[in-house]
């Protein structure tokens, strides 16, 4: 009796156990090798290989999510240190230590200017082993840090010693060589305002490695967030020093004592209010608040209406000081975006047309804009509070975006499977969707988008869904990006055509290039959604043929051609009935009758223009038209028959048919 074939079930169960135990990728990959060695049948072996690949993707997504959580936890811990500690050195040491830990670099350090000496010195280092490096003093404008301070922008280099962008000096090179540093990232410590003047750089925060490496945009953004906390700590310390100076001056005349006391009390009250506000906003982020919660808190603290807008100028929240919603005065989106850019470059809130605008940043990326609807001026303490609210809002949006990216990646795999083979397991797809928070039985609009800048479109689609609070999911499929939008969820409800036009406009703004979007629906269930995708893809091809790139539309809006594409039950049958004799003749004999007929109609019946289009002699065109008449009948060029043939030719092209 032959031995029974081994089963894949124990191996699949083991994959789940390894995934639950966070086993190394090598152990997960070894399961496939064990299946081959055990002689698992080919069909089950393929299932084991697919399961192993899926497990590896899930493991990678979970590890990335944990890394993001670790980074955000460290940022929140830094905010807690800032609120709890009054010792500047302790806070700066904690920030530098966390910068080194989160970026995984060999060392991290922070430099501050010495206004009396006219140079820059090392204030805090972590991971440094060189006494020469720790005592390094730099003239203003020298090295990578000098360029960061001059431009108020982050700079990174994979190999500082060979990078000619920076002003190298013997002093700096000796310190860097003694420490053994190669790759360096520096970001500015920006102070939002200084005695009513423009924002300025008050220091530079660095992370450096003793081997070549490239710093990612996420790492630059993270170090910029830590630098923002360091700037707040230094600003608070300076304010406390001003208070101590005021207290020291109380030894003057009795006439000046009351005025000094009043100044101290006002300053202390402002400091206490700022600290309470920062604690309140930080606690809001830690408790998982949303953008509207931030708007309510800031509007109440500053006793003025406040709105929050996405990078394109669309409102995300609008509240009064009492927390109620309100309709803000209409603002030109272009004006708001331009003013937010002014705030971003100046690293401070700006006052324009009776409103205060502050850019919400992650590094140099604009995440949102805070708009305080208040015509009068803000004093220094209130303006600092407003600017700190922008920092906290940035942390909140980064957290939400990180979660959204991870969830969308996993949900996007479901959409790809649904569109690839909906008949394989419709019930299983529906169950997977419910576990991921997507109810496929609810009505959904389906949008298909394409652009020349294909590599940017996937990320732009995620920002479009996330920034607009649209309940949906996106996935890349067959060279396009598919967006599935829940019609029944809270948010902007619209027809397929309206949704396609809105998406085309916003996605085009995000990728800075024309984006074409076709919409269909509502549809529900795996089969209907797959059919809706087929219809939307056909609509997208129709828009391309009709020269409507960069627009949004649905099938019903494309005129008679759209009606045929969207509603005909047997488009292939119509094409075959009209062009079948020509298609079969071309296929059997390798001729070009279908192409000739298209060129003839496209040339308006002109034999001369048709032969130029086909690059043949006019007699060849005449001979081919004679053959077409034999195959289709003498009435092929009569108006009604000609219209039918032209429609069939257009449908044949849209369906991807090959011409002889």
C-alpha positions, 0 to 999 in steps of 0.5 A: 500500500502506498503512503498517503500524500502529506497535507499542507494544513499543518504547514499553514497552521504553522505559518500562523503560529510563526506569524503570531510569535513574530518569527524571523523572515527566514523561518517563515520562508523555510515553510515552503522548503519543508513543503517541497521536501515533504512532497506536498502535492503541486496544488497544495504546494502553490497554496503554501507558497501563496500563504508564505508570501502573504505572511511575509507581507503582513510581517513587514507591515506589522513591523513597519507599524510598530516602528512608526508607533515607537517613533510617535511614542518617543515624540509624545514622551519628548512632549511630556518631558517638555511639559514636566521639566524646567531644566533645559539641559535635561530636555535637550539631552533627552531629545538628542538621545531619542534622535539617536535611538529613533534614527539608529545612528552612531551619534547625535548632537545639537549646536547653539550659537554663542552670541558673545563669542560670535561662533557656534558650540556643541551644547549636547552630544550623545554617542560621541567618543572624541573629546576633540569633537565634543569641544568643537567650535565653529565659525558661523556659516561653516560646514553642513550646520552652517548651510542649515542655519543660513537656509533654515532648511534640512540638509543631509549627506551620505558622505560629508568628507567628499560633499562639496556643497559645504564649506569645509575647514581644517577645524571641522574636518579634524573633528569629523575625522577624529569622531569617524563620522561619514553620513550626517543629517542636520535640521534647523531649530526654528523659533517662530517669532523673536520680539515681534520680528521674523522667525530665525534659526536658533540652533541645529540638531544633527544625527550622524553615522560612521558609515555611508547611508542615505537618510529617508524623507521620514527620517528627516521629518522625524528629526524636524519634529524633535527639533521643533520640541527643542526650539520650544524648550529653548524658547521657554528657558529664555522666557524664564530667564527674562522672568528672573531678570525682571525679578532681579530688577525689583531692588529698584525704587518703590515707584518702579516696584509695582510696575515690575511686579505687574510685569512679572505677574503678567509674564508668569500668567502668560507662561502658565497659560502657554504651559497649560495649553501645551499640556492640553493639546499634547494630552489630546493627541495621546488620547487619540483625538482628531483634527476637529478636537484640536480645532475646538481646543485652539478656538477655545484657548484663543477665543476666536473661530478657527478652521483647519484646511488640507494642503489644497485649501479644502476645509477639514474643520471649522469651529467657534470658541464654544465648539459649535460648527460654523461656515467660514467666509469663503477664501480663495484656495490659491490665496490660502495655499500661497499664504501657507507657503509664506508661513512655511518659509518663514517658520511663523504665523502670518497675519493677512486680511483679518486672519492668522495663518500658520503652516502645519509641517512635517519637516518641509512637507505641508500637511495642513494650515491653521486659520484663526479668524481674528482681525486684531493682532495677537500678543507674543504669548498667544502667537506662540500658543497658536504656533505650538498648536500647529506643531501638535496638529502635525504630530496628530496628522502624522499619526493618522497618516501612518495608520491610514497608510498601513490599513490602506496597504492591507485593504488594497490587497483585498481590492486587487484580489477582488478585481483579479478573480471575483468568481474564485470565492465571493463569500470569502472576499466579503468576509475578508472585507468585513474583517478589514472594515470594508462592507462590500455589500454596501453601495460603493462608487468605483473610480479608476484613475490614470496619469503619466506620473504613475509612480506618484499617483498611488501616494496621491490617492491615499492623501486624497482619501485621508485628507478629505475624510472620505471613507474609502480605500485605494489600490494599484491595479493593471497600471491604474489606481482604483478608489472604492468609496463607500456611498453610505458612510459620512462624508461627501456624497455625490454621483459617480460623475461628480466624484470622478471630477472631484478626484481628477481635480484634487489628484491632479493638484497633488501630482502636479500633472493631469489625472484622468478619472472614470467613475461608475456605481453605485455597485455592491458585492464582489461580482458587481464591483468587478463588473463596475471596474470593467465598465470604468476601465472601458470608460477610461479608454473612451475618454482617452480616445475622445481626447478628455485626458485630465478630466473626470466623467462617468459612462452616462456622460459620454454621449451616445458612445458612453450609453453604448459602452455602459448599457449594451449587453453584447458589445462584442456581438455588435462589433462582430455583426458589423465588422465580422466579415472584415475581421475574419478576412484580415485574420485569415489573409493578413490583410488590412481592411479594418484599418483601411476602413477606419482611415477612409472614414477618418479622412472624411471619405477622401481617398488622397488623405486616406492613402497618406494615412495608410502610406500606400498608393491610392490604387491600393486604397481603391482596391481595398474598398472594392473588397470591403464592398464585396464583403459588406454589401453595396450599401456599406457607405450609405449614411445609416450603414456608415454610422453603424460601421464607424461606431463599431470601429470605435468600439473595436478600438476601445475594446483593445481590438487589434487591426490587421 
